[in-house]
Amino acid sequence: MTPPTSPDRRPDEQALLLAAGLADLVVEAIGGAAGSLRGLLGRADAADIAQDAAADLRARGRLALDRLAPAQDGPGGLAHMEVLAREAVARRAAAAAGPGE
């Protein structure tokens, strides 16, 4: 086990330790994500999973933008659950229409 960092370290040294710890955490997370991605690539429904992930990312992006800027629907834009509900309705309508329509 590593010894705890001493509070009497210089600020630049503490910043370096924080940056190194953050970098290590990012590398670990990327490694875990890469392992999960390898597992997903072997699945028969990988295309469906990729489409769902893209739709989720678009919804997340829309929510992030709505939080940052006021929209026509009032301060802050639509509520989080409203955006998710509209996205679910759109997905069901697209699935009911069938592929290629």
C-alpha positions in Angstrom: 0.0 0.0 0.0 1.3 3.5 -0.8 1.8 6.0 2.0 -0.7 8.8 2.1 0.4 12.1 0.6 1.7 14.6 3.0 -0.2 17.9 3.3 3.1 19.7 3.5 4.1 19.0 -0.1 4.5 21.9 -2.5 1.4 22.9 -4.5 3.0 22.1 -7.8 3.9 18.6 -6.5 0.3 18.0 -5.3 -1.0 19.1 -8.7 1.3 16.7 -10.4 0.1 13.9 -8.2 -3.5 14.7 -8.9 -2.9 14.8 -12.6 -1.0 11.5 -12.5 -3.8 9.9 -10.5 -6.4 11.2 -12.9 -4.4 9.9 -15.9 -4.2 6.5 -14.3 -7.9 6.5 -13.6 -8.6 7.4 -17.3 -6.3 4.7 -18.6 -8.0 2.1 -16.3 -11.4 3.2 -17.5 -10.4 3.0 -21.2 -9.0 -0.5 -20.6 -12.2 -1.7 -19.0 -14.2 -0.1 -21.9 -12.0 -1.8 -24.5 -12.6 -5.2 -22.9 -16.4 -4.6 -22.9 -16.2 -3.4 -26.5 -14.4 -6.6 -27.5 -17.2 -8.6 -25.8 -19.9 -6.7 -27.7 -18.3 -7.1 -31.1 -18.9 -10.8 -30.9 -22.6 -10.4 -30.5 -25.0 -11.0 -33.3 -27.0 -7.9 -32.4 -24.0 -5.6 -32.4 -25.6 -3.3 -35.0 -28.7 -2.8 -32.9 -26.6 -2.1 -29.8 -24.6 0.5 -31.8 -27.8 2.2 -33.0 -29.2 2.3 -29.4 -25.9 3.7 -28.1 -25.9 6.4 -30.8 -29.5 7.3 -29.9 -28.6 7.5 -26.2 -25.6 9.7 -27.0 -27.7 12.0 -29.0 -30.3 12.2 -26.2 -27.5 12.9 -23.7 -26.1 15.6 -25.9 -29.5 17.2 -26.3 -29.9 17.2 -22.5 -26.4 18.7 -22.0 -27.2 21.5 -24.5 -30.6 22.1 -22.9 -28.9 22.6 -19.5 -26.5 25.1 -20.9 -28.8 27.4 -22.9 -32.4 28.5 -22.5 -34.7 27.1 -25.1 -38.1 28.0 -26.5 -39.8 25.8 -23.9 -38.8 28.0 -21.0 -35.7 28.5 -18.9 -33.4 25.5 -19.3 -35.4 23.8 -22.0 -37.4 20.6 -21.6 -37.2 18.6 -18.5 -35.0 15.5 -18.5 -37.8 13.0 -18.3 -39.7 14.8 -21.1 -36.7 14.5 -23.4 -36.4 10.8 -22.6 -40.1 10.2 -23.1 -40.1 11.9 -26.5 -37.1 9.9 -27.5 -38.8 6.6 -26.5 -41.9 7.6 -28.5 -39.8 8.3 -31.6 -38.0 5.0 -31.2 -41.3 3.1 -31.0 -42.7 4.9 -34.0 -39.5 4.1 -36.0 -39.7 0.4 -34.9 -43.4 0.2 -35.8 -42.7 1.7 -39.2 -40.2 -1.0 -40.0 -36.7 -0.9 -41.5 -36.1 1.3 -44.4 -39.3 3.3 -44.1 
